[in-house]
Amino acid sequence: MKFQRFSFSFLLQLKSGIKRDKSGDTLVVVRIDRLARSLSHLLEVIERLEAKGAFFRSLQDPIDTASPQGKFTLQVLGAAAEFERALIRERTKAGLASARARGRVGGNPGLRAKDPAALRKVRLARQDGYMERLNETAQDWVPHVRRLRPDMAWEDLLRIINGPLPPDRHWTQSRLLRAVKAYVRDGFLPAEVLGRAGRRETDDRLPAIVAAIKGADPEITLQAICDRLESMRERTPRGRTSWQPSSVKMLLERAEKLGLL
């Protein structure tokens, strides 16, 4: 089974599509090699769909997770993937043991000699791995950064990004800045997003935050915005911790007057 490399935009669209899928939906592809980078990636995608109660079907492969036969095929693929990983581990261990028996020192000779070309290859490989991990989370933060920077301060932007995310996926400001700089460097984001945020009047801060939440999801309800603000531990204009839809409505009206919506 042959898999191919995919562009950042394709992986972003795939993640967005999986996010929109709901219970009972079916993700259909022509062939599985048009969907996943590898067998393990394919299984990961299908696991995400199953967690949402959705199904997966490949038109030219015997995989349809809505049927018993398709589920069996998927289990065979999972076992094959685990077997492949075990073989790779055993071959690696055997190769290292054989090299030590011949008196060879492990590692890259170029790195031991601090060869510039070897060091550059390692640095580029690490950058590729880092960008691939970033691509998996891009949908969580790239749209917010593109829309809100540099008009909004990093502290407020960070709270908006972390609002809908579970605690184990929260971003820190230093980690977010590093990710944004990497995307600017590779041309995925404009350099302007790294600009200095302008001073905003105290009275305009809450309307800007509420407008940002509404802009990210135009269909969001007033109560859902209240819940989001409470999860961000944002206080109301009167300093309270509990938000009411009427307060959010008032802030949205002010945001519209300020041209933030």
Backbone bond lengths (Angstrom), bond angles and torsions (degrees), N, CA, C in turn:
res aa  C-N    CA-C-N  psi(-1)  N-CA   C-N-CA  omega(-1)  CA-C   N-CA-C  phi
1 M - - - 1.461 - - 1.521 109.53 -
2 K 1.356 117.26 126.28 1.452 121.48 -174.69 1.513 109.68 -107.61
3 F 1.328 115.75 132.70 1.456 121.08 177.27 1.520 108.89 -116.47
4 Q 1.324 116.64 162.37 1.453 120.96 -177.68 1.520 110.39 -126.65
5 R 1.352 115.45 167.05 1.460 121.45 175.36 1.519 108.58 -84.50
6 F 1.344 115.64 145.28 1.456 120.15 -179.63 1.510 110.22 -120.02
7 S 1.325 115.63 154.13 1.461 121.25 179.86 1.516 110.57 -75.19
8 F 1.339 114.49 164.06 1.469 120.49 177.93 1.520 110.75 -59.58
9 S 1.361 117.80 -42.99 1.458 120.59 -176.28 1.523 110.71 -63.74
10 F 1.354 117.45 -38.13 1.462 119.60 178.90 1.525 110.55 -65.09
11 L 1.343 116.99 -45.14 1.463 119.83 -178.75 1.525 110.75 -64.16
12 L 1.338 116.82 -34.88 1.458 120.49 178.43 1.522 110.37 -67.04
13 Q 1.349 117.10 -42.48 1.459 120.98 177.71 1.525 110.92 -64.79
14 L 1.341 116.91 -38.95 1.460 120.51 178.77 1.521 110.43 -61.90
15 K 1.348 117.16 -47.01 1.458 120.27 -179.95 1.519 110.74 -62.49
16 S 1.339 116.37 -39.98 1.464 120.33 179.25 1.523 110.39 -64.11
17 G 1.342 116.41 -40.19 1.463 120.32 179.91 1.515 111.49 -65.04
18 I 1.331 117.46 -43.64 1.466 121.12 178.53 1.521 110.36 -62.70
19 K 1.346 115.99 -37.65 1.464 120.41 -179.85 1.523 111.09 -63.57
20 R 1.346 116.97 -35.09 1.464 120.73 -178.96 1.516 112.68 -78.77
21 D 1.335 117.34 -23.22 1.455 120.25 -179.35 1.520 110.49 -61.51
22 K 1.333 114.53 143.24 1.457 119.27 178.34 1.517 109.21 -129.62
23 S 1.335 116.21 176.78 1.456 121.84 -176.41 1.529 110.67 -55.91
24 G 1.332 115.65 130.42 1.459 121.16 179.40 1.510 114.03 94.51
25 D 1.346 118.60 -16.98 1.464 121.55 178.20 1.527 110.46 -72.54
26 T 1.337 116.26 159.99 1.461 121.73 177.13 1.517 109.64 -130.80
27 L 1.321 116.43 126.17 1.466 121.85 174.49 1.527 107.54 -88.21
28 V 1.343 117.09 118.88 1.465 122.20 -175.44 1.525 109.34 -112.28
29 V 1.346 116.44 132.20 1.468 122.07 175.25 1.520 108.17 -129.12
30 V 1.337 115.68 160.20 1.464 119.79 179.15 1.526 109.48 -71.16
31 R 1.346 116.76 -51.26 1.462 122.36 177.05 1.515 107.57 -139.64
32 I 1.319 116.87 154.10 1.466 119.25 -176.87 1.519 111.86 -68.89
33 D 1.348 118.31 -23.85 1.461 118.60 178.95 1.528 111.98 -75.00
34 R 1.352 117.10 -5.94 1.454 120.83 173.96 1.523 111.45 -90.64
35 L 1.323 116.72 -2.81 1.465 120.76 -175.80 1.518 112.68 -111.35
36 A 1.333 117.57 -44.22 1.461 120.47 -168.00 1.516 111.98 -118.68
37 R 1.364 114.41 154.83 1.466 120.67 178.23 1.522 111.63 -78.30
38 S 1.333 115.67 -28.85 1.459 120.87 -175.37 1.525 107.86 -157.09
39 L 1.329 115.56 173.81 1.458 120.29 178.87 1.522 110.69 -63.26
40 S 1.338 116.75 -42.04 1.464 119.71 179.80 1.531 110.92 -65.08
41 H 1.355 116.38 -37.01 1.469 119.82 177.61 1.523 110.64 -65.86
42 L 1.326 117.57 -40.13 1.461 121.81 177.47 1.526 110.72 -59.11
43 L 1.335 116.09 -47.48 1.463 120.10 -179.81 1.514 111.07 -63.45
44 E 1.325 116.69 -36.17 1.476 120.23 178.51 1.525 110.83 -64.69
45 V 1.341 116.89 -43.21 1.469 120.94 178.69 1.525 110.57 -61.23
46 I 1.330 116.59 -44.90 1.461 120.48 -178.34 1.521 110.70 -66.50
47 E 1.335 117.38 -37.35 1.467 120.29 177.39 1.523 111.16 -61.91
48 R 1.335 117.12 -39.65 1.470 120.46 178.05 1.527 110.76 -63.62
49 L 1.331 116.09 -40.69 1.459 119.66 178.74 1.530 110.89 -65.09
50 E 1.337 116.05 -44.22 1.465 119.84 -178.63 1.525 111.36 -64.04
51 A 1.336 116.39 -34.15 1.465 119.37 179.38 1.525 111.14 -64.18
52 K 1.343 117.11 -24.92 1.462 121.34 179.12 1.526 111.85 -96.35
53 G 1.336 116.88 2.58 1.462 120.00 -178.98 1.515 113.30 79.76
54 A 1.343 117.09 15.03 1.461 121.69 179.43 1.530 109.53 -98.16
55 F 1.343 115.58 168.18 1.465 121.26 -176.31 1.534 110.58 -119.89
56 F 1.327 114.66 166.63 1.465 121.60 179.17 1.520 108.53 -130.11
57 R 1.349 115.94 139.86 1.462 120.43 179.06 1.518 109.72 -143.38
58 S 1.335 115.74 133.27 1.463 122.61 174.17 1.522 107.77 -111.72
59 L 1.349 116.10 126.06 1.465 119.83 -173.65 1.526 112.59 -68.59
60 Q 1.344 117.80 -35.21 1.465 120.70 -175.24 1.528 112.88 -104.79
61 D 1.340 117.05 7.77 1.461 120.67 177.15 1.529 108.32 -128.45
62 P 1.336 117.63 152.76 1.468 119.82 -176.59 1.533 112.33 -78.64
63 I 1.332 116.02 54.57 1.464 119.44 -179.34 1.522 109.03 -126.88
64 D 1.303 115.15 116.11 1.464 122.46 174.04 1.525 105.70 -147.90
65 T 1.334 116.10 100.72 1.474 119.82 -171.88 1.524 112.39 -69.00
66 A 1.342 117.11 -4.56 1.470 119.01 175.15 1.518 111.20 -83.23
67 S 1.352 117.43 -9.68 1.468 121.33 -178.71 1.524 110.51 -114.57
68 P 1.332 118.53 153.44 1.472 121.42 177.54 1.526 112.43 -59.92
69 Q 1.366 116.72 -39.37 1.463 119.74 -179.68 1.526 110.94 -63.68
70 G 1.331 116.10 -42.05 1.459 119.80 179.28 1.511 112.08 -63.86
71 K 1.323 117.24 -40.68 1.463 120.96 178.41 1.525 110.67 -63.99
72 F 1.343 115.92 -38.32 1.469 119.36 178.41 1.523 110.38 -64.33
73 T 1.326 117.28 -44.07 1.464 121.22 177.77 1.522 110.73 -59.08
74 L 1.328 115.98 -40.49 1.458 120.80 179.52 1.526 111.01 -64.04
75 Q 1.331 116.59 -40.52 1.468 120.06 178.04 1.525 111.30 -64.13
76 V 1.330 116.75 -37.47 1.471 120.88 177.21 1.526 110.20 -64.07
77 L 1.348 116.14 -42.89 1.458 120.22 178.43 1.527 110.86 -62.70
78 G 1.334 117.21 -40.51 1.457 120.85 178.63 1.515 111.64 -63.00
79 A 1.336 116.17 -42.53 1.464 119.97 178.03 1.524 110.93 -64.75
80 A 1.344 116.33 -39.14 1.468 120.21 178.55 1.524 110.98 -63.91
81 A 1.334 116.40 -40.08 1.468 120.15 179.59 1.524 110.69 -63.99
82 E 1.332 116.65 -42.86 1.472 120.31 179.62 1.527 110.48 -65.99
83 F 1.345 116.51 -39.47 1.462 120.92 178.29 1.531 110.43 -63.17
84 E 1.340 116.16 -40.99 1.464 120.72 179.11 1.530 110.96 -63.03
85 R 1.339 116.97 -42.66 1.468 120.29 178.32 1.524 111.33 -63.68
86 A 1.340 117.07 -39.58 1.463 120.89 179.07 1.529 111.09 -64.65
87 L 1.343 117.24 -41.19 1.461 121.01 178.60 1.532 111.10 -62.69
88 I 1.335 115.66 -41.91 1.469 119.67 179.99 1.527 110.33 -62.93
89 R 1.339 116.45 -41.92 1.477 119.56 178.54 1.520 110.97 -62.20
90 E 1.348 116.93 -44.39 1.461 120.43 -178.93 1.525 111.56 -65.58
91 R 1.330 117.37 -40.55 1.470 120.27 179.32 1.523 110.72 -65.69
92 T 1.310 116.01 -38.30 1.468 119.45 178.81 1.521 110.92 -64.17
93 K 1.332 116.65 -45.63 1.464 120.53 179.16 1.525 110.96 -62.21
94 A 1.342 116.10 -43.89 1.467 119.72 -179.48 1.526 110.86 -64.32
95 G 1.322 117.40 -40.43 1.456 120.62 179.46 1.516 112.42 -64.30
96 L 1.352 116.86 -41.86 1.461 120.25 178.42 1.524 111.43 -64.84
97 A 1.345 116.33 -41.41 1.470 120.27 179.83 1.525 110.84 -64.25
98 S 1.351 116.55 -41.25 1.465 120.33 179.56 1.530 110.51 -65.02
99 A 1.339 116.53 -39.88 1.469 119.79 -179.99 1.525 111.00 -65.72
100 R 1.335 117.13 -41.34 1.473 120.11 178.93 1.523 110.67 -64.09
101 A 1.354 116.72 -37.87 1.467 120.22 179.70 1.530 111.48 -64.16
102 R 1.332 117.08 -28.60 1.467 120.83 179.13 1.531 111.59 -90.18
103 G 1.337 116.09 3.57 1.448 120.22 177.29 1.515 114.54 81.82
104 R 1.321 116.91 15.05 1.463 119.91 -179.95 1.523 110.49 -86.29
105 V 1.306 116.39 142.99 1.452 121.68 178.67 1.522 108.54 -90.33
106 G 1.316 116.32 133.29 1.458 120.48 -179.39 1.515 112.26 -69.23
107 G 1.314 115.79 163.56 1.458 120.30 177.13 1.509 112.26 103.35
108 N 1.298 115.02 174.72 1.460 122.00 -178.51 1.532 109.62 -86.47
109 P 1.345 118.21 121.73 1.471 119.91 -179.93 1.528 112.26 -58.95
110 G 1.339 116.00 -36.64 1.453 119.63 179.08 1.513 112.33 -62.94
111 L 1.348 116.23 -38.07 1.460 119.48 178.62 1.522 110.84 -69.51
112 R 1.337 116.04 -39.61 1.473 118.63 179.19 1.519 110.47 -62.80
113 A 1.339 115.62 -34.13 1.468 119.63 179.88 1.527 111.63 -88.44
114 K 1.339 116.60 0.94 1.472 122.55 -178.13 1.517 111.78 55.32
115 D 1.356 113.99 42.68 1.455 119.70 177.91 1.533 109.13 -69.47
116 P 1.335 119.46 126.97 1.475 121.80 -177.20 1.524 113.44 -56.10
117 A 1.324 117.61 -40.13 1.463 120.68 -178.94 1.533 110.85 -64.73
118 A 1.345 116.41 -42.51 1.461 120.15 179.16 1.529 110.81 -66.56
119 L 1.327 116.04 -41.58 1.461 119.68 178.93 1.531 110.84 -62.97
120 R 1.331 116.58 -37.59 1.462 120.08 179.66 1.529 110.61 -66.69
121 K 1.329 117.53 -39.80 1.465 121.02 178.44 1.525 110.98 -61.32
122 V 1.324 116.26 -43.41 1.463 120.09 179.02 1.524 110.72 -64.30
123 R 1.334 115.24 -42.34 1.468 119.05 -179.62 1.528 110.74 -62.75
124 L 1.329 117.38 -42.13 1.462 120.81 179.54 1.526 111.23 -67.13
125 A 1.340 116.62 -37.37 1.468 120.00 178.39 1.520 110.72 -64.40
126 R 1.329 115.46 -40.90 1.461 118.92 178.09 1.531 110.84 -65.30
127 Q 1.337 116.84 -39.58 1.459 120.40 178.43 1.526 110.81 -63.08
128 D 1.339 116.34 -40.99 1.471 119.86 178.36 1.515 111.10 -62.23
129 G 1.342 116.17 -43.02 1.465 119.51 179.04 1.514 111.74 -64.46
130 Y 1.337 115.61 -39.75 1.466 120.33 179.42 1.530 110.37 -65.39
131 M 1.335 118.17 -43.60 1.457 121.32 -179.86 1.525 110.99 -65.68
132 E 1.316 116.67 -35.86 1.467 119.12 178.67 1.526 110.49 -65.35
133 R 1.334 116.64 -39.68 1.480 119.23 177.79 1.523 110.01 -67.81
134 L 1.336 117.35 -37.15 1.466 119.91 178.36 1.526 111.37 -64.39
135 N 1.326 116.32 -39.70 1.463 120.13 -178.71 1.523 111.85 -58.83
136 E 1.331 116.91 -30.10 1.455 120.53 -179.03 1.526 112.29 -71.34
137 T 1.343 117.28 -20.24 1.461 120.62 -179.02 1.526 112.17 -113.24
138 A 1.323 117.72 2.53 1.467 121.35 -171.66 1.518 112.80 -57.07
139 Q 1.336 117.06 -36.12 1.457 119.58 -177.18 1.525 111.56 -63.31
140 D 1.332 117.53 -22.64 1.469 121.30 -178.20 1.524 112.33 -75.51
141 W 1.334 117.81 -29.73 1.470 118.98 -171.39 1.522 116.16 -130.51
142 V 1.339 118.89 -28.69 1.459 120.08 -176.62 1.537 113.01 -59.33
143 P 1.357 119.86 -47.26 1.475 118.45 179.97 1.525 112.98 -59.22
144 H 1.349 117.16 -38.14 1.466 120.42 179.46 1.533 110.87 -66.81
145 V 1.315 116.10 -44.75 1.468 120.04 -179.59 1.524 110.32 -62.76
146 R 1.328 115.98 -44.02 1.464 120.47 -178.14 1.533 111.01 -63.32
147 R 1.333 116.43 -36.82 1.456 119.95 -174.56 1.533 113.24 -86.39
148 L 1.340 117.73 -31.88 1.462 120.11 -167.89 1.528 115.14 -107.73
149 R 1.322 118.42 -18.13 1.464 120.25 179.53 1.514 110.82 -93.57
150 P 1.355 119.09 143.57 1.470 126.46 2.62 1.525 113.58 -94.59
151 D 1.352 117.73 14.83 1.467 119.59 -177.45 1.526 112.19 -64.11
152 M 1.326 117.28 -30.30 1.463 120.64 -177.24 1.525 110.71 -109.40
153 A 1.329 115.93 142.12 1.468 121.02 178.90 1.532 110.14 -66.13
154 W 1.332 115.29 151.80 1.467 119.68 -178.57 1.526 111.74 -59.09
155 E 1.340 118.10 -37.30 1.462 120.88 -177.95 1.526 111.18 -60.77
156 D 1.337 116.47 -45.56 1.463 120.10 -179.35 1.526 110.85 -71.10
157 L 1.331 116.41 -39.53 1.458 120.18 177.91 1.529 110.58 -60.01
158 L 1.320 116.03 -42.16 1.456 120.93 -179.04 1.526 111.21 -60.87
159 R 1.311 116.82 -40.13 1.459 120.22 -179.03 1.525 110.92 -69.06
160 I 1.317 117.13 -34.32 1.463 120.52 177.12 1.530 110.22 -67.90
161 I 1.321 116.78 -41.68 1.471 120.43 178.89 1.518 110.74 -64.15
162 N 1.334 116.99 -44.94 1.464 120.80 -175.83 1.522 113.07 -76.06
163 G 1.347 117.69 -17.62 1.463 121.16 -175.78 1.518 114.62 -50.40
164 P 1.348 119.06 -54.86 1.469 119.90 -177.23 1.539 114.20 -85.70
165 L 1.325 117.58 -2.35 1.471 120.41 -175.04 1.527 111.51 -90.98
166 P 1.331 117.54 147.44 1.472 119.78 173.58 1.526 109.94 -66.93
167 P 1.338 117.37 155.20 1.480 120.58 -175.54 1.520 114.38 -54.06
168 D 1.339 117.43 -34.63 1.467 118.74 -177.09 1.527 112.81 -73.76
169 R 1.337 117.56 -6.05 1.469 120.66 178.30 1.523 111.80 -114.53
170 H 1.326 117.94 11.76 1.458 120.86 -179.84 1.526 111.48 -66.92
171 W 1.328 115.05 146.63 1.453 122.55 178.40 1.519 110.08 -97.76
172 T 1.330 115.70 147.93 1.458 120.75 168.37 1.525 107.18 -99.12
173 Q 1.327 116.91 163.01 1.455 119.12 -177.00 1.531 111.44 -66.38
174 S 1.329 116.75 -40.13 1.468 119.12 -179.68 1.527 111.16 -65.25
175 R 1.342 116.84 -39.58 1.470 120.43 179.23 1.526 110.70 -67.44
176 L 1.333 116.60 -39.88 1.458 120.11 179.00 1.525 110.91 -65.58
177 L 1.335 117.34 -42.54 1.464 120.91 179.45 1.533 110.72 -61.75
178 R 1.325 116.12 -41.55 1.461 119.33 178.96 1.531 110.53 -62.63
179 A 1.334 116.96 -41.78 1.459 120.87 -179.97 1.524 110.62 -65.32
180 V 1.331 117.17 -44.63 1.468 120.94 -179.64 1.530 110.17 -62.51
181 K 1.327 117.54 -43.28 1.472 120.56 179.40 1.531 110.81 -62.24
182 A 1.332 117.10 -37.52 1.462 120.25 178.81 1.527 110.60 -66.13
183 Y 1.336 116.85 -39.77 1.466 119.88 179.98 1.525 111.14 -71.58
184 V 1.324 117.51 -34.84 1.467 120.60 175.38 1.527 109.43 -65.13
185 R 1.326 116.72 -43.74 1.463 121.38 -179.72 1.529 111.40 -58.83
186 D 1.347 117.39 -39.43 1.461 120.93 -177.64 1.528 113.04 -91.56
187 G 1.337 117.10 3.93 1.463 120.15 174.56 1.510 115.65 85.05
188 F 1.345 118.52 9.31 1.460 120.72 179.23 1.524 111.98 -80.58
189 L 1.333 117.52 -20.89 1.457 123.05 177.44 1.526 108.79 -133.15
190 P 1.336 117.93 147.73 1.474 119.58 178.48 1.525 110.79 -73.08
191 A 1.316 116.89 151.62 1.469 121.59 -177.58 1.522 111.60 -63.35
192 E 1.345 117.13 -22.05 1.463 120.11 -177.38 1.527 113.06 -61.02
193 V 1.331 117.87 -25.02 1.471 119.45 -176.91 1.534 111.63 -65.82
194 L 1.335 116.80 -18.65 1.465 120.49 179.61 1.525 111.95 -90.13
195 G 1.327 116.57 1.24 1.459 120.22 -179.18 1.522 112.26 -66.08
196 R 1.303 115.28 162.58 1.462 120.98 -179.82 1.524 109.79 -71.92
197 A 1.331 116.12 132.11 1.461 120.76 179.38 1.520 109.80 -71.61
198 G 1.324 115.93 134.25 1.454 119.66 178.29 1.517 111.71 -71.74
199 R 1.318 115.25 158.19 1.462 119.65 178.04 1.526 109.13 -68.15
200 R 1.328 115.79 135.52 1.449 121.03 178.21 1.516 109.22 -118.09
201 E 1.322 116.21 136.37 1.454 119.65 178.46 1.524 109.69 -59.70
202 T 1.336 116.68 145.31 1.464 121.72 -178.03 1.517 110.99 -55.03
203 D 1.339 117.00 -39.96 1.459 120.66 -176.96 1.524 112.24 -70.36
204 D 1.337 117.09 -17.34 1.464 120.41 -178.15 1.520 112.91 -93.18
205 R 1.315 117.55 -9.23 1.466 120.16 -174.07 1.536 111.86 -65.98
206 L 1.327 117.90 -50.36 1.463 120.39 -179.20 1.526 112.29 -63.58
207 P 1.344 119.73 -44.64 1.464 118.11 175.13 1.527 112.83 -57.13
208 A 1.344 117.03 -36.42 1.468 120.24 179.74 1.523 110.72 -66.17
209 I 1.332 117.18 -41.05 1.467 120.75 -179.78 1.519 110.52 -66.78
210 V 1.346 116.32 -45.83 1.463 120.37 179.86 1.532 110.21 -63.51
211 A 1.336 116.87 -40.02 1.462 120.30 178.54 1.531 110.73 -63.87
212 A 1.333 116.84 -36.70 1.467 120.24 179.28 1.525 111.02 -65.75
213 I 1.327 116.65 -41.28 1.468 120.42 178.80 1.521 109.92 -64.74
214 K 1.332 116.23 -43.85 1.470 121.06 179.56 1.523 110.44 -65.77
215 G 1.337 117.24 -38.90 1.457 120.56 -179.56 1.511 112.88 -65.14
216 A 1.351 116.79 -32.43 1.463 120.56 179.95 1.522 111.58 -72.30
217 D 1.331 116.43 -27.70 1.465 121.06 -179.04 1.525 108.32 -145.61
218 P 1.340 118.36 87.52 1.471 121.16 -176.18 1.518 113.94 -58.59
219 E 1.345 117.81 -22.17 1.464 120.76 -178.13 1.524 112.83 -89.88
220 I 1.318 118.04 0.25 1.457 121.07 -175.94 1.532 109.97 -65.13
221 T 1.331 117.26 142.72 1.459 121.76 -178.89 1.523 110.57 -85.24
222 L 1.326 115.81 164.66 1.464 120.24 178.12 1.520 110.58 -62.07
223 Q 1.343 116.99 -40.16 1.460 120.12 -179.61 1.524 111.13 -66.10
224 A 1.340 116.10 -37.08 1.463 119.09 178.76 1.525 110.42 -65.85
225 I 1.344 116.75 -36.27 1.463 119.73 176.16 1.525 109.71 -65.41
226 C 1.343 117.03 -39.42 1.473 120.43 175.46 1.524 110.65 -57.01
227 D 1.327 115.92 -46.94 1.467 120.44 -179.41 1.521 110.95 -62.38
228 R 1.343 116.25 -39.54 1.454 120.39 -180.00 1.529 110.58 -64.68
229 L 1.332 116.88 -43.69 1.463 120.95 -179.74 1.526 111.19 -64.79
230 E 1.321 116.30 -37.35 1.467 119.57 178.54 1.522 110.93 -68.85
231 S 1.355 116.79 -37.07 1.469 119.35 177.16 1.525 111.08 -66.95
232 M 1.344 116.40 -27.52 1.466 121.53 176.81 1.533 111.31 -82.89
233 R 1.341 115.80 -4.29 1.467 122.20 -177.24 1.523 111.70 58.76
234 E 1.319 114.04 36.32 1.463 120.86 177.22 1.525 108.75 -86.30
235 R 1.312 117.52 131.07 1.462 121.26 -179.17 1.526 110.54 -86.57
236 T 1.330 115.25 152.89 1.457 121.43 179.15 1.528 109.38 -71.02
237 P 1.340 118.06 169.17 1.469 119.78 177.61 1.528 113.01 -55.86
238 R 1.339 117.14 -24.07 1.466 120.54 179.36 1.531 112.02 -96.44
239 G 1.332 116.51 7.36 1.453 119.96 175.69 1.507 115.48 86.59
240 R 1.327 118.08 10.52 1.459 120.84 -179.34 1.525 110.51 -87.70
241 T 1.338 115.07 160.27 1.471 120.00 -179.38 1.521 112.01 -94.36
242 S 1.332 118.09 -17.68 1.464 122.35 -178.48 1.530 109.57 -100.10
243 W 1.332 116.38 125.95 1.461 121.69 -177.31 1.522 111.18 -98.46
244 Q 1.329 116.04 148.23 1.455 123.38 175.92 1.532 109.18 -118.97
245 P 1.342 117.94 146.62 1.463 120.67 179.56 1.532 113.27 -54.70
246 S 1.337 117.32 -33.11 1.462 119.76 -179.63 1.532 111.16 -63.50
247 S 1.337 116.91 -37.20 1.465 120.10 178.10 1.523 111.31 -66.75
248 V 1.341 115.40 -40.37 1.470 119.65 179.04 1.527 110.05 -65.47
249 K 1.333 116.75 -41.53 1.462 120.67 179.60 1.528 110.70 -60.45
250 M 1.343 115.92 -41.63 1.453 120.76 179.32 1.530 110.88 -62.58
251 L 1.344 116.55 -41.88 1.460 120.57 179.83 1.528 111.72 -68.21
252 L 1.342 116.54 -36.68 1.465 119.49 177.64 1.530 110.71 -65.22
253 E 1.330 116.68 -38.16 1.462 119.82 177.72 1.523 110.65 -64.62
254 R 1.340 115.81 -39.66 1.467 119.06 177.98 1.529 110.37 -68.03
255 A 1.332 116.80 -39.26 1.470 120.34 178.41 1.522 110.48 -61.07
256 E 1.338 116.56 -37.97 1.469 119.78 179.42 1.527 111.00 -66.22
257 K 1.338 116.49 -39.50 1.460 120.60 178.13 1.523 111.64 -65.29
258 L 1.352 115.30 -33.33 1.462 119.80 -179.95 1.528 112.83 -81.25
259 G 1.346 115.67 -4.29 1.463 119.85 -179.83 1.515 112.90 78.52
260 L 1.351 117.62 22.87 1.463 121.39 -179.11 1.526 111.95 -87.86
261 L 1.316 117.78 -13.85 1.463 120.96 179.02 1.522 108.87 -109.24
